[in-house]
């Protein structure tokens, strides 16, 4: 079977680094006290600048809490200049560790303590020893495009970007360079952010989250023999096709007696199968299925826009971000991994062309690879080759042909057309929630950046809270936690003891004079602290999130980990702080600072938390569609694939009926429609046209428990025209919820229509009873003797009944 794989996610352009800032990326650093890392090959191949990354520091998350990712990538994404993918993954393994030395873990067990590198804890390790050995002796995919590079071997450790087979930790170079990878991997997918979102169905359907992988398992005696005696001229031991795998055999009668490495081991010959008593002495290669990870398919969406030659913020001046809810992992050793893949338009990565044909046209390394550049510049092949329009290393082109001899050398590095970069975090833990935090929403607030000014920290960033803008609902929980290092370069700028990271949280003082714009009618909260101030509020007057005075003291002075000492600049505190999740009980906007690092005109470390009345969830949704579910899952927005042509920053809010009515009254309106209000309000933003024609978004709204019966109607309005209500057609309703289609944002509410039939029936019954009563009165007025006789007979009957009852008693 011939292997053919599309050039799915290769990457291009030199020094297009990617750096994780939150959670903190390592870039292969450990605890170096210098700006450059000591060892770029310690754990993985980043291909980033040596000055990137943060020193080691531990952190943990509660399962189900919100993790906020921030990063920078040097070259553009979701822009015309290149094709790109940003992929976030995680892995949790008991042997994962940060280590205590910057040296690379050995490939030879004899160099490790106890002849076991996996248990030698001084070395950092992400992938394990067996994983790398399998990669080292496994055939590389011969169907991949290698340009004009001379790969020094045929195993999976040799790739176009790593043609020398350099080892970085126990990472497999081929798995690193290509996504989705065809072999089994320990990495689980969180999200793929791509410039071509129409590829999302492919990525999601082929992810190992949901699809198994297959690989060859050769007999161990065969593997050990080949490993000791060479690969038999193939350059590898383990095949990657089922056909070749099942031809591998080991015959104990024939092969085990061999002591000479030159003795050949015959492959399985299907025309002469081993039968009879000798068949049990033969081991065969097995084509083994490795199950999927058994988790949900990864999210997939448009990559956020970023510009070229810029390690900075995205649109609006804010970092490019992604929010993820941590699943139930309950593990102490996990790592996040982010890869940044870019490619140029010279190569159609998704074409059906077999790349082996391109490689076969290369007579020797350094000669042009067969890619029809002439088709792109619209000249014939002969002319193109004579004028240098070929895909090769740094070609010299003659733009003007024979008319002018003006050669121009192009800066084309064929091992970087395309190219992959990556960053990984230090290890972190995921913990189960204590009982008192079950069914609650937890937001993590941490610190990004490291000590130094903007030049000294580059390509990292200076200190900041992450996220530094957070919006939560009243009674949500906020988990303040951060880590840092005591081994930053001593000559880096900053306050306090040289080389140290320290942080705290203090509510800012209020404004000195009124400079706020008019209050947004959507906001009921007051502002506590002014972002333009540099002085904190006195703790006696601080109202920060409604926290107790004890918690305010802990955030300000870190006293849970330090008793007294020199704390004016937090020097005697440790690098790690954990307040634990705390409930935000007080509604308002709270703006806060760090007393040590907020050095006006040099660096700013401030944050803002808005605590609102209602539950709010933001999510970027594009062509691939997606869902937003509020707490409990009943109130939900669903956007089918293909509804949007451009990514939309969607926001879904849940307003209690009283709050909704209060807002509408502020806007000069009221909840519309006859009958009783059957639900709280759902607010969907933006309040613009989201879909048209046959396309629409789907909304599910929870009904009040006493509104199960009766016909439900849905009404919609907007904050800009609150007196104009539109009825929306109900698609389906049951005792708990109602589902309907919408084509625009706005405020939605359910009303229970009065039961006209029941009212009519009751009215008719009352009318009949009234008619009988009036007729009776008219009859006895006309014949009064009849009424007297009935009264006398009734009294006598009652007297007889009483006597009869008494006698029986």
FENVEN-V503624 format. One record per pair of residues at least 24 apart in sequence whose C-alpha atoms are under 8 Angstrom apart, sorted by the first residue. I is the first residue (numbers start at 1). J is the second residue. Records with the same first field share a line. If there is no record, write none. Layout:
I = J / J
//
This chain:
1 = 241 / 242 / 243 / 244
2 = 241
3 = 141 / 142 / 143 / 241
4 = 141 / 142 / 143 / 144 / 354
5 = 141 / 143 / 144
6 = 144 / 349 / 350 / 351 / 352
7 = 144 / 145 / 178 / 349 / 350
8 = 178 / 179 / 180 / 349 / 350
9 = 85 / 177 / 178 / 179 / 180 / 341 / 342 / 343 / 349
10 = 177 / 178 / 179 / 341 / 342 / 343 / 349 / 417 / 418 / 419 / 420
11 = 84 / 340 / 341 / 342 / 343 / 344 / 416 / 417 / 418 / 419 / 420 / 421
12 = 341 / 342 / 343 / 344 / 416 / 417 / 418 / 419 / 420
13 = 342 / 343 / 416 / 417 / 418 / 419
14 = 416
15 = 47 / 48 / 49 / 74
16 = 48 / 73 / 74 / 75 / 309 / 421
17 = 47 / 48 / 49 / 73 / 74 / 75 / 340 / 421 / 422
18 = 48 / 71 / 72 / 73 / 74 / 339 / 340 / 421 / 422 / 423
19 = 52 / 53 / 71 / 72 / 73 / 422 / 423 / 459 / 460
20 = 53 / 69 / 70 / 71 / 72 / 338 / 423 / 424 / 425
21 = 69 / 70 / 71 / 72 / 448 / 449 / 460 / 461
22 = 68 / 69 / 70 / 71 / 447 / 448 / 466
23 = 68 / 69 / 70 / 425 / 448
24 = 53 / 54 / 425 / 426 / 448 / 449
25 = 53 / 54 / 423 / 424 / 425 / 426
26 = 52 / 53 / 54 / 55 / 56 / 423 / 424 / 425 / 426
27 = 52 / 53 / 54 / 423 / 424 / 425
28 = 53 / 424
29 = 53 / 54 / 55 / 56 / 102
30 = 54 / 55 / 56 / 98 / 99 / 100 / 101 / 102
31 = 55 / 56 / 485 / 487
32 = 487 / 488
33 = 487 / 488 / 489 / 490 / 499
34 = 488 / 489
35 = 456 / 488 / 489
38 = 102
39 = 102 / 103 / 104
40 = 168
41 = 104 / 167 / 168 / 169
42 = 102 / 103 / 104 / 105 / 124 / 168 / 169
43 = 104 / 105 / 124 / 125 / 126 / 168 / 169 / 170 / 171
44 = 168 / 169 / 170 / 171
45 = 168 / 171 / 173 / 421 / 422
46 = 421 / 422 / 423
47 = 421 / 422
48 = 421 / 422
49 = 459
51 = 457 / 458 / 459 / 460
52 = 458 / 459 / 460
53 = 460
54 = 449 / 450 / 460
55 = 484 / 485 / 487 / 488
56 = 98 / 426 / 484 / 485
57 = 426 / 483 / 484 / 485 / 576
58 = 426 / 427 / 428 / 483 / 576
59 = 427 / 428 / 429 / 481 / 482 / 483
60 = 428 / 429 / 430 / 431
61 = 326 / 428 / 429 / 430 / 431 / 444
62 = 326 / 430 / 431 / 432 / 433
63 = 325 / 326 / 327 / 328 / 329 / 330 / 430 / 431 / 432 / 433
64 = 325 / 326 / 327 / 328 / 441 / 442
65 = 325 / 326 / 441 / 442 / 443 / 444
66 = 323 / 324 / 325 / 326 / 442 / 443 / 444
67 = 323 / 324 / 325 / 326 / 443 / 444
68 = 321 / 322 / 323 / 324 / 444 / 466 / 467
69 = 321 / 322 / 323 / 324
70 = 319 / 320 / 321 / 322
71 = 319 / 320 / 321
72 = 311 / 312 / 313 / 319 / 320
73 = 306 / 310 / 311 / 312 / 340
74 = 307 / 308 / 309 / 310 / 311 / 312
75 = 306 / 307 / 308 / 309 / 310 / 311
76 = 305 / 306 / 307 / 308 / 309
77 = 195 / 303 / 304 / 305 / 306 / 307 / 342
78 = 194 / 195 / 302 / 303 / 304 / 305 / 306
79 = 195 / 305 / 306 / 307
81 = 344
82 = 342 / 343 / 344 / 345
83 = 194 / 195 / 196 / 342 / 343 / 344 / 345
84 = 194 / 195 / 303 / 340 / 341 / 342 / 343
85 = 192 / 193 / 194 / 195 / 303 / 339 / 340 / 341 / 342
86 = 192 / 193 / 194 / 303 / 338 / 339 / 340 / 341
87 = 189 / 190 / 191 / 192 / 193 / 338 / 339 / 340
88 = 189 / 190 / 191 / 192 / 336 / 337 / 338 / 339
89 = 187 / 188 / 189 / 190 / 191 / 336 / 337 / 338
90 = 187 / 188 / 189 / 190 / 334 / 335 / 336 / 337
91 = 186 / 187 / 188 / 334 / 335 / 336
92 = 331 / 332 / 333 / 334 / 335
93 = 126 / 333 / 334
94 = 331 / 332 / 333
95 = 119 / 125 / 126 / 128 / 333
96 = 124 / 125 / 126 / 127 / 333 / 334 / 427
97 = 121 / 123 / 124 / 125 / 126 / 333 / 427
98 = 123 / 124 / 125 / 426 / 427
99 = 123 / 124 / 125
100 = 124
104 = 168 / 169
105 = 169 / 170
106 = 169
125 = 169 / 170
126 = 169 / 170 / 171 / 335
127 = 169 / 170 / 171 / 186
128 = 170
129 = 170
131 = 170 / 172
132 = 170 / 171 / 172
134 = 238
135 = 172
136 = 172
137 = 227 / 235 / 236 / 237 / 238
138 = 236 / 237 / 238 / 239 / 240
139 = 235 / 236 / 237 / 238 / 239 / 240
140 = 174 / 240
141 = 240
142 = 356
143 = 354 / 355 / 356
144 = 355 / 356
145 = 355 / 356 / 358 / 359
146 = 359 / 415
147 = 358 / 359 / 369 / 391 / 392 / 414 / 415
148 = 359 / 362 / 365 / 366 / 367 / 368 / 369 / 392 / 393 / 414
149 = 365 / 366 / 414 / 415
150 = 365 / 366
153 = 235
154 = 234 / 235 / 236
155 = 235 / 236
160 = 415
161 = 415 / 416 / 419
176 = 420
177 = 419 / 420
180 = 206 / 207
182 = 213 / 214
183 = 213 / 214 / 215
184 = 208 / 212 / 213 / 214 / 215 / 290
188 = 293
189 = 297 / 298
190 = 298 / 299 / 324
191 = 298 / 299 / 300 / 301
192 = 298 / 299 / 300 / 301
193 = 300 / 301 / 302 / 303 / 304
194 = 300 / 301 / 302 / 303
195 = 302 / 303
196 = 302
197 = 300 / 301 / 302 / 623 / 624
198 = 623 / 624
200 = 300 / 301 / 624
201 = 624
203 = 300
204 = 297 / 298 / 299 / 300
205 = 297
207 = 297 / 298
208 = 292 / 293
209 = 292 / 293 / 294 / 295 / 296 / 297 / 298
210 = 292 / 293 / 294 / 295 / 296 / 297
211 = 291 / 292 / 293
212 = 289 / 290 / 291 / 292 / 293
213 = 289 / 290 / 291 / 292
214 = 287 / 288 / 289 / 290
215 = 240 / 241 / 242 / 287 / 288 / 289 / 290
216 = 240 / 241 / 242 / 245 / 285 / 286 / 287 / 288
217 = 245 / 285 / 286 / 287 / 288
218 = 245 / 248 / 249 / 284 / 285 / 286
219 = 249 / 250 / 283 / 284 / 285
221 = 250
222 = 249 / 250
225 = 261
228 = 261
229 = 261 / 262
230 = 261
232 = 264
242 = 287
245 = 285 / 286 / 287
246 = 284 / 285 / 286 / 287
247 = 284 / 285
248 = 284 / 285
249 = 282 / 283 / 284 / 285
250 = 282 / 283 / 284
251 = 281 / 282 / 283
252 = 281 / 282
253 = 281
300 = 624
301 = 620 / 621 / 622 / 623 / 624
302 = 622 / 623 / 647
311 = 459
328 = 430 / 432
329 = 430 / 431 / 432
330 = 429 / 430 / 431 / 432
331 = 429 / 430 / 431
332 = 428 / 429 / 430 / 431
333 = 427 / 428 / 429
334 = 427 / 428 / 429 / 430
335 = 424 / 425 / 426 / 427 / 428
336 = 424 / 425 / 426
337 = 422 / 423 / 424 / 425
338 = 422 / 423 / 424
339 = 420 / 421 / 422 / 423
340 = 420 / 421 / 422
341 = 418 / 419 / 420 / 421
342 = 418 / 419 / 420
343 = 417 / 418 / 419
344 = 417 / 418
346 = 373 / 376
347 = 371
366 = 392 / 393
367 = 392
368 = 392
440 = 476 / 477
441 = 476 / 477 / 631
442 = 476 / 477 / 478 / 479 / 581
443 = 476 / 477 / 478 / 479
444 = 478 / 479 / 480 / 481
445 = 478 / 479 / 480 / 481
446 = 480 / 481 / 482
447 = 481 / 482 / 483
450 = 484 / 488 / 501
451 = 488 / 492 / 493 / 494 / 499 / 500 / 501
452 = 492 / 493 / 494
453 = 492 / 493 / 494 / 602 / 603
456 = 492 / 493
462 = 603
463 = 597 / 603 / 604 / 605
464 = 604 / 605 / 606 / 607
465 = 605 / 606 / 607
467 = 607
468 = 606 / 607 / 608 / 609
469 = 607 / 608 / 609 / 610
470 = 608 / 609 / 610
471 = 609 / 610 / 611 / 612 / 616
472 = 609 / 610 / 611 / 612 / 615 / 616
473 = 611 / 612 / 613 / 614 / 615 / 616
474 = 584 / 585 / 586 / 587 / 611 / 612 / 613 / 614 / 615
475 = 583 / 584 / 585
476 = 583 / 584 / 585
477 = 581 / 582 / 583 / 584
478 = 581 / 582 / 583 / 584
479 = 578 / 579 / 580 / 581 / 582
480 = 578 / 579 / 580 / 581
481 = 576 / 577 / 578 / 579 / 580
482 = 575 / 576 / 577 / 578
483 = 575 / 576 / 577
484 = 575 / 576
485 = 575
486 = 575
494 = 597
495 = 569 / 596 / 597
496 = 569 / 570 / 571 / 596
497 = 571
500 = 571 / 575
501 = 575
502 = 570 / 571 / 573 / 574 / 575 / 596
503 = 570 / 594 / 595 / 596 / 597
504 = 555 / 556 / 557 / 558 / 593 / 594 / 595 / 596
505 = 555 / 556 / 592 / 593 / 594 / 595
506 = 536 / 537 / 552 / 555 / 556 / 592 / 593 / 594 / 595
507 = 536 / 537 / 542 / 544 / 590 / 591 / 592 / 593
508 = 533 / 534 / 535 / 536 / 537 / 591 / 592 / 593
509 = 533 / 534 / 535 / 536 / 537 / 538
510 = 537
521 = 663 / 666 / 667
522 = 663
523 = 612
524 = 588 / 612 / 613
525 = 587 / 588 / 589 / 611 / 612
526 = 587 / 588 / 589
527 = 588 / 589 / 590 / 591
528 = 588 / 589 / 590 / 591
529 = 590 / 591 / 592
530 = 591
531 = 591 / 592 / 606
534 = 593 / 598 / 600
536 = 592 / 593 / 595
543 = 586
544 = 590
545 = 583 / 584 / 585 / 586 / 587 / 588 / 590 / 611
546 = 584 / 585 / 586
547 = 582 / 583 / 584 / 585
551 = 579
554 = 579
555 = 579
569 = 595 / 596
570 = 596
584 = 611
586 = 611
587 = 611 / 612 / 613
588 = 612
613 = 655 / 659
614 = 653 / 654 / 655 / 656
615 = 653 / 654 / 655
616 = 651 / 652 / 653 / 654
617 = 651 / 652 / 653
618 = 649 / 650 / 651 / 652
619 = 649 / 650 / 651
620 = 647 / 648 / 649 / 650
621 = 647 / 648 / 649 / 650
622 = 646 / 647 / 648
623 = 647
628 = 652
630 = 654
634 = 700 / 701 / 702 / 737
635 = 682 / 699 / 700 / 701 / 702
636 = 699 / 700 / 701
637 = 697 / 698 / 699 / 700
638 = 697 / 698 / 699
639 = 696 / 697 / 698
640 = 696 / 697
643 = 691 / 695 / 696 / 697
644 = 690 / 691
649 = 686
650 = 684 / 685 / 686
651 = 684 / 685 / 686
652 = 682 / 683 / 684 / 685
653 = 682 / 683 / 684
654 = 680 / 681 / 682 / 683
655 = 680 / 681 / 682 / 683
656 = 680 / 681
657 = 681
664 = 719 / 722
667 = 719 / 722
668 = 722 / 723
669 = 722 / 723
670 = 723
671 = 749
672 = 715 / 725
673 = 715 / 751
674 = 751 / 752 / 753 / 754
675 = 751 / 752 / 753 / 754
676 = 751 / 752 / 753 / 754
677 = 749 / 750 / 751 / 752
678 = 703 / 704 / 707 / 712 / 749 / 750 / 751 / 752
679 = 703 / 704 / 749 / 750 / 751
680 = 704 / 749 / 750
681 = 747 / 748 / 749 / 750
682 = 747 / 748 / 749
683 = 745 / 746 / 747 / 748
684 = 745 / 746 / 747
685 = 745 / 746
686 = 745 / 746
687 = 718 / 744 / 745 / 746
688 = 744 / 745 / 746
689 = 743 / 744 / 745
690 = 743 / 744 / 745
691 = 743 / 744
692 = 743
695 = 743
696 = 741 / 742 / 743
697 = 741 / 742 / 743
698 = 739 / 740 / 741 / 742
699 = 739 / 740 / 741 / 742
700 = 737 / 738 / 739 / 740
701 = 737 / 738 / 739
702 = 736 / 737 / 738
703 = 735 / 736 / 737 / 738 / 750
704 = 736
705 = 735 / 736
707 = 735 / 752
708 = 734 / 735 / 736
709 = 735
710 = 752 / 753 / 754 / 755
711 = 752 / 753 / 754 / 755
712 = 738 / 750 / 751 / 752 / 753
713 = 750 / 751 / 752 / 753
714 = 748 / 749 / 750 / 751
715 = 748 / 749 / 750 / 751
716 = 746 / 747 / 748 / 749
717 = 746 / 747 / 748
718 = 745 / 746 / 747
719 = 746 / 747
//
